[in-house]
């Protein structure tokens, strides 16, 4: 039975999962979540009332959250690119870096984005500044890590890089990575060159005008 991915191409967490599909050329059916396809939204919200993307359906099984979807694909639909190492300690490092990108890059980045789309009277400038400080701290820490690595968890591309790709891609639009963090900037460039993520970026390009803080043409 064909895998069904309930997602949107411009969503950062959906792109995180898409990279895993594209790395291993795993076939799936797009169930795009958009107003012009209400039947997809109805099925998605019935299965997952929290209504967060992406969601995967594999027959009778429903899999939630991008990280879990990626691990599920490795277990149930493995391909040549292993995104979680066999070695337990290496796998732990990979999961730690995955959480780093989700919690300390993606989350504050989205806080700034969501603030920008609120009515002006409901905006939170203090919260935005707090998010920007957290992102700078995260960039600084990551710069030291990436000085000694090719990919997020070592020399092999992994789940952590699936997380890093949309995190750093959008984060640099929202709160530019300072040039002094040269290793982070170089790592972001490598991620954009990876064919799996480059494909996700191109698929999302038609939606850039909806980004509330502007969509640079440089990427």
Residue pairs with C-beta under 8 A, 6 or more apart in sequence:
1 58
1 59
2 27
2 28
2 29
3 26
3 27
3 28
3 29
3 56
3 57
3 58
3 77
4 28
4 29
4 31
4 56
4 57
4 58
5 14
5 17
5 18
5 21
5 28
5 29
5 30
5 31
5 54
5 55
5 56
6 31
6 33
6 40
6 43
6 44
6 53
6 54
6 55
6 56
6 57
7 14
7 17
7 18
7 30
7 31
7 32
7 33
7 53
7 54
7 55
8 14
8 32
8 33
8 34
8 53
8 207
9 15
9 18
9 32
9 200
9 203
9 204
9 207
10 204
10 207
10 208
10 210
10 211
11 53
11 54
12 106
12 109
12 110
12 166
12 167
12 169
12 170
13 52
13 53
13 54
13 66
13 106
13 166
14 53
14 54
14 66
15 165
15 166
15 169
15 197
15 200
15 201
15 204
16 66
16 67
16 70
16 162
16 163
16 165
16 166
16 167
17 54
17 56
17 66
17 69
17 70
17 162
18 196
18 199
18 200
18 203
19 161
19 162
19 165
19 194
19 196
19 197
19 200
20 26
20 69
20 70
20 73
20 83
20 159
20 162
20 196
21 28
21 73
22 195
22 196
22 197
22 199
22 200
23 79
23 81
23 83
23 157
23 162
23 196
24 73
24 77
24 78
24 79
24 80
24 81
25 79
26 73
26 77
26 79
31 37
31 40
31 43
31 44
31 57
32 40
33 40
33 41
33 44
33 53
34 40
34 41
35 41
44 51
44 55
45 51
47 55
47 57
47 62
48 55
48 62
48 64
52 64
52 65
54 66
54 69
55 62
55 63
55 64
56 62
56 63
56 64
56 69
56 72
57 63
58 72
58 76
63 69
63 72
66 162
66 163
67 98
67 102
67 159
67 163
70 83
70 84
70 159
70 162
71 84
71 159
73 79
73 83
74 82
74 83
74 84
81 157
82 156
83 157
83 158
83 159
83 162
84 91
84 94
84 95
84 158
84 159
85 91
85 94
85 153
85 156
85 158
90 153
90 154
93 153
93 154
94 152
94 153
94 158
94 159
94 160
95 159
95 160
97 152
97 153
97 158
97 160
97 163
97 164
98 159
98 160
98 162
98 163
100 138
100 142
100 160
101 152
101 160
101 163
101 164
101 167
101 168
102 163
102 167
104 134
104 135
104 137
104 138
105 135
105 138
105 142
105 164
105 167
105 168
105 171
106 163
106 166
106 167
106 170
106 171
108 130
108 131
108 132
108 134
108 135
108 138
109 131
109 135
109 167
109 170
109 171
109 174
109 175
111 127
111 128
111 131
112 128
112 131
112 132
112 174
112 175
112 213
113 170
113 174
113 211
113 212
113 213
115 123
115 124
115 127
115 128
116 123
116 212
116 213
117 212
131 175
132 175
135 171
135 175
136 175
136 178
139 177
139 178
139 181
139 184
140 181
142 181
142 183
142 184
142 187
143 180
143 181
143 182
143 183
143 184
144 183
145 152
145 183
146 152
146 183
146 184
146 186
146 187
147 183
149 155
150 190
151 157
151 158
151 160
151 161
151 190
152 158
152 160
152 161
152 163
152 164
152 187
153 159
153 160
153 161
157 194
161 191
161 194
164 187
164 191
165 191
165 192
165 194
165 197
165 200
166 197
166 200
168 177
168 184
168 187
168 188
168 191
169 188
169 191
169 192
169 197
169 201
169 219
171 177
172 188
172 219
173 211
173 213
173 214
173 215
173 216
173 219
174 213
177 184
177 185
177 188
179 185
191 197
192 198
192 201
192 219
201 219
208 215
209 215
